[in-house]
Amino acid sequence: MSAAAAQAQVDSVRASTLPPDQQAERLYNSGVAKFNQKSYRAALLDFDKALTVKPDFAKAYYNRAAVRYELKEYQPAVQDYNQALRIDPNTFTPYFGRAQAEEALKQTEEAERDYGKAAELKADYAPAWYYRGALRFERADYAGAKADFDAALKADPAYAYAWHDRASTQRQLGNLPAAIQDYTQALKLQPELLPALLNRAGTRRRAGDLKGALQDYNDYLSKKQDNALAYTNRGAARYEQGDYKGAAEDFGKAVELDPGYAFAWNNRAAAYLKLEDYPKAEADASKAISLSKEYAEAYLNRGHAREMLRQPDAACQDWRRAAELGLEVGLTHAANSGCGAE
């Protein structure tokens, strides 16, 4: 018998024959998929590899920048956006992304400029207008902010946050009816946008609509009971309406939530004065002073309480201290009560 002939298998191992551009595109697509899955470190590796294969791949640079932004690596993100814009300076996306990273780095002037460039390149992209408007609002350029929010709403009339922030801008400009309308529109678009409800309440209060303000405060507090400021503001509206007992209760809720809230302690002191509960008024004003040593209004209220508690010398000292702190009416009370010169 003859031995069987040994046979070799044909070698099928070969390197990839994909051209570099296709390899880079495949790696880029893989990085995008991983980014969408929030696998940021894995996405970063894919974009790194894509850029190794194709160093002038602008989309890979600005997507790698987006990954780095999510990882809070803001300065490297800016550097990647710079590279993307060097390759393709006429795309709005890298300008917008770089602005976001610059804002995170507190580079507000640079961010404002880049949001503007993004809006210039794509006027129908509402977020570019909106974020620049927000930066202008923060530096008290209310006319500029309003113009940007107007443009954002022209681009996207369903942009609830733009309605809200334009309302706040209108409020700063003294256009209270327009502000109320804009807050209302924001709430129509997004009923759970609770800051709009709280801000509309404050605007209605400023406009003299206490009934409307109280309804908004009630609606807000029915949904969110952990906000000391909301209780304080509703308490102030109740105080203005003459409901001193309700006001005291709201200020009490505020100090339960935030025992260090000097403003609420002093406000409750004022409500107790109206209710003629002078010991509680003195105690609350004293608490406010202990929390804020230069709180002129608290000295004034404690002076009133001490006057009614037959402590004239202490009352005079408090009124004088209020005047020293800039509340000149303290001197008037002191004079009217016959306080002698020290």
C-alpha positions in Angstrom: 0.0 0.0 0.0 1.3 3.4 -0.9 1.3 6.1 1.7 -1.3 8.9 1.3 0.1 12.0 -0.1 0.3 14.9 2.4 -1.6 17.9 1.3 -1.2 21.5 2.3 -4.3 23.7 2.8 -4.2 26.9 0.7 -3.2 29.8 2.9 -6.2 32.3 3.1 -4.8 34.8 5.6 -4.6 38.3 4.1 -4.5 41.9 5.2 -7.5 44.2 4.8 -7.7 45.6 1.3 -10.1 48.4 2.3 -8.8 51.8 1.1 -7.8 54.2 3.9 -10.9 56.4 3.4 -13.2 53.5 3.8 -11.3 52.2 6.9 -11.6 55.7 8.4 -15.3 55.8 7.6 -16.0 52.4 9.1 -14.1 53.4 12.3 -16.0 56.7 12.4 -19.4 55.0 12.1 -18.4 52.6 14.9 -17.5 55.6 17.0 -20.8 57.3 16.4 -22.7 54.1 17.3 -20.7 53.8 20.6 -21.3 57.5 21.3 -25.0 57.0 20.9 -24.8 54.1 23.3 -22.9 56.4 25.8 -19.9 54.2 25.6 -17.7 57.2 25.5 -14.2 55.7 26.1 -14.8 53.1 23.4 -16.1 55.8 21.0 -12.9 57.8 21.7 -10.7 54.9 20.7 -12.6 54.5 17.4 -12.3 58.2 16.5 -8.6 58.1 17.5 -8.1 55.2 15.0 -10.1 56.9 12.3 -7.9 60.0 12.6 -4.7 57.9 12.5 -5.9 56.5 9.2 -7.2 59.8 7.8 -5.7 62.9 9.6 -7.9 65.4 7.7 -11.2 63.8 8.7 -13.2 66.9 10.0 -16.2 65.0 11.1 -14.1 62.6 13.2 -12.5 65.6 14.9 -15.8 67.3 15.9 -17.3 64.0 17.0 -14.3 63.2 19.1 -14.7 66.7 20.5 -18.3 65.8 21.4 -17.1 62.7 23.2 -14.5 64.7 25.1 -17.2 67.2 26.1 -19.3 64.4 27.6 -16.2 63.2 29.5 -15.8 66.8 30.8 -12.5 67.1 29.0 -13.3 70.6 27.8 -9.9 71.9 26.7 -9.1 68.8 24.5 -12.6 69.2 23.1 -11.8 72.8 22.1 -8.6 71.6 20.5 -10.5 69.1 18.4 -13.1 71.7 17.4 -10.2 73.9 16.3 -8.8 71.1 14.1 -12.3 70.5 12.6 -12.6 74.2 11.8 -9.1 74.4 10.3 -10.2 71.7 7.8 -13.8 72.9 7.2 -14.4 76.5 8.4 -17.9 76.7 6.9 -19.8 74.2 9.0 -21.8 75.5 11.9 -21.6 72.4 14.1 -18.0 72.8 15.3 -18.7 76.5 16.2 -21.6 75.5 18.3 -19.8 72.6 20.0 -16.8 74.8 20.7 -19.0 77.4 22.2 -20.4 74.9 24.6 -17.0 73.7 25.7 -15.8 77.3 26.0 -18.8 78.1 28.2 -18.0 75.1 30.4 -14.5 76.6 30.7 -16.0 80.0 31.7 -14.7 81.6 28.5 -17.9 83.5 28.0 -16.6 86.0 25.4 -15.3 83.3 23.2 -18.5 81.2 23.6 -20.7 84.2 22.7 -18.6 84.8 19.6 -18.8 81.1 18.5 -22.6 80.9 19.1 -22.9 84.0 16.9 -20.8 82.4 14.2 -23.0 79.2 14.4 -26.1 81.3 14.1 -24.6 83.2 11.1 -23.9 80.0 9.3 -27.3 78.4 10.1 -29.9 81.0 11.0 -32.6 78.4 11.5 -30.7 76.6 14.3 -32.6 77.9 17.3 -30.1 76.7 20.0 -27.3 78.9 18.7 -29.5 82.0 19.2 -30.8 80.8 22.5 -27.5 80.1 24.1 -26.0 83.4 23.0 -29.1 85.1 24.4 -28.6 83.4 27.7 -25.0 84.6 27.9 -26.1 88.2 27.0 -28.8 88.0 29.7 -26.2 87.0 32.3 -24.1 90.1 31.5 -27.3 92.3 31.7 -27.4 93.0 28.0 -31.2 92.6 28.0 -31.8 94.3 24.6 -29.3 91.9 23.0 -30.7 88.9 24.8 -34.2 89.7 23.7 -33.1 90.0 20.0 -31.5 86.6 20.3 -34.5 85.0 21.9 -36.7 86.6 19.2 -34.5 84.9 16.6 -34.6 81.6 18.4 -38.4 81.7 18.5 -38.5 82.6 14.8 -36.4 79.5 14.1 -38.4 77.3 16.4 -41.7 78.6 17.8 -42.1 75.5 20.0 -38.9 76.2 22.0 -40.3 76.4 25.5 -37.0 77.5 27.1 -36.7 80.4 24.7 -40.2 81.6 25.6 -39.3 81.3 29.3 -36.0 83.2 29.0 -37.5 85.9 26.8 -40.1 86.4 29.5 -37.4 86.9 32.1 -35.7 89.4 29.7 -39.0 91.2 29.3 -39.3 91.4 33.0 -35.9 92.9 33.4 -36.8 95.5 30.7 -40.0 96.3 32.7 -42.4 94.9 30.1 -44.4 93.0 32.7 -47.6 92.2 30.5 -45.3 90.8 27.7 -43.3 88.8 30.3 -46.5 87.2 31.6 -47.6 86.3 28.1 -44.3 84.7 27.4 -44.3 82.7 30.6 -47.8 81.5 29.7 -46.7 80.4 26.3 -43.8 78.5 27.8 -46.2 76.7 30.1 -48.6 75.8 27.3 -45.7 74.2 25.4 -44.3 72.5 28.5 -46.7 72.4 31.5 -44.1 70.9 33.8 -41.7 73.7 33.3 -42.1 74.8 37.0 -39.6 77.7 36.9 -42.0 79.4 34.5 -44.9 79.0 36.9 -42.8 80.4 39.8 -41.5 83.3 37.7 -44.9 84.2 36.3 -46.2 84.3 39.9 -43.5 86.8 40.8 -44.2 88.9 37.7 -47.9 89.0 38.4 -47.1 90.1 42.0 -45.0 92.9 40.6 -47.8 93.9 38.3 -50.2 94.1 41.2 -52.1 91.0 40.3 -52.0 89.3 43.7 -54.9 87.0 43.0 -53.1 85.6 39.9 -49.8 85.4 41.7 -51.3 83.4 44.6 -52.9 81.0 42.1 -49.5 80.4 40.5 -47.8 80.0 43.8 -50.5 77.5 44.9 -50.1 75.5 41.7 -46.4 75.5 42.0 -46.4 74.4 45.6 -48.9 71.7 44.9 -46.2 70.1 42.7 -43.1 71.0 44.5 -43.0 71.4 48.3 -39.2 71.6 48.9 -38.6 75.1 47.7 -38.1 77.6 50.6 -38.1 80.6 48.2 -41.5 79.6 46.8 -43.0 79.6 50.3 -41.3 82.9 51.1 -42.7 84.5 48.0 -46.2 83.2 48.5 -45.9 84.4 52.1 -45.0 87.9 50.8 -48.0 87.9 48.5 -50.3 86.9 51.4 -48.8 89.6 53.6 -49.5 92.2 50.9 -53.1 90.9 50.7 -53.5 91.3 54.4 -53.5 87.6 55.2 -50.9 87.8 58.0 -51.7 84.4 59.5 -51.2 82.7 56.2 -48.0 84.7 55.6 -46.6 83.6 58.9 -47.4 80.0 58.1 -45.6 80.2 54.7 -42.5 81.9 56.2 -42.5 79.2 58.9 -42.5 76.5 56.1 -39.5 78.3 54.5 -37.4 78.3 57.7 -38.3 74.6 58.3 -36.8 73.9 54.9 -33.9 76.3 55.3 -33.1 77.2 58.9 -30.4 79.6 57.7 -32.7 81.7 55.6 -32.5 85.0 57.4 -34.9 86.7 55.0 -37.7 84.3 55.9 -37.1 84.7 59.6 -37.3 88.5 59.3 -40.4 88.3 57.1 -42.1 86.1 59.7 -41.2 88.7 62.3 -43.0 91.3 60.3 -46.1 89.0 60.0 -46.0 88.5 63.8 -45.9 92.2 64.3 -49.1 92.6 62.3 -50.6 89.8 64.4 -49.5 91.6 67.5 -47.5 88.6 68.7 -44.5 90.7 69.9 -42.5 88.0 71.7 -42.4 85.8 68.6 -41.6 88.9 66.4 -38.7 89.8 68.6 -37.4 86.2 68.6 -37.6 85.8 64.8 -36.0 89.2 64.2 -33.2 88.2 66.6 -32.7 85.0 64.7 -32.4 86.9 61.4 -29.8 89.1 63.0 -27.8 86.2 64.3 -27.7 84.8 60.7 -27.0 88.2 59.1 -25.3 90.7 61.4 -25.9 93.7 59.1 -29.6 93.0 58.3 -31.0 96.5 58.7 -34.7 95.5 58.2 -34.4 92.9 61.0 -33.1 95.5 63.4 -36.0 97.8 62.5 -38.5 95.0 63.1 -36.9 94.0 66.4 -37.0 97.6 67.4 -40.8 97.7 66.8 -41.3 94.5 68.8 -39.2 95.7 71.7 -41.1 99.0 71.8 -44.3 97.1 72.2 -42.7 94.9 74.8 -41.9 98.0 76.9 -38.1 97.8 76.2 -37.6 101.4 75.0 -33.8 101.6 75.3 -33.3 98.3 73.4 -35.8 99.5 70.8 -33.8 102.8 70.3 -30.6 100.9 69.9 -32.1 98.7 67.2 -33.5 101.6 65.3 -30.2 103.5 65.4 -28.4 100.4 64.2 -30.9 100.1 61.3 -30.1 103.7 60.4 -26.3 103.0 60.6 -26.9 100.2 58.1 -28.6 102.5 55.6 -32.2 102.3 56.7 -32.8 106.0 57.6 -36.4 105.4 58.6 -34.8 104.0 61.8 -33.9 107.5 62.9 -37.5 108.6 62.3 -38.9 105.9 64.5 -36.3 106.7 67.1 -37.2 110.4 67.0 -40.9 109.7 67.2 -40.5 107.5 70.2 -38.5 110.1 72.1 -35.1 108.3 72.0 -32.5 110.5 73.5 -29.2 111.2 72.0 -26.4 108.9 73.0 
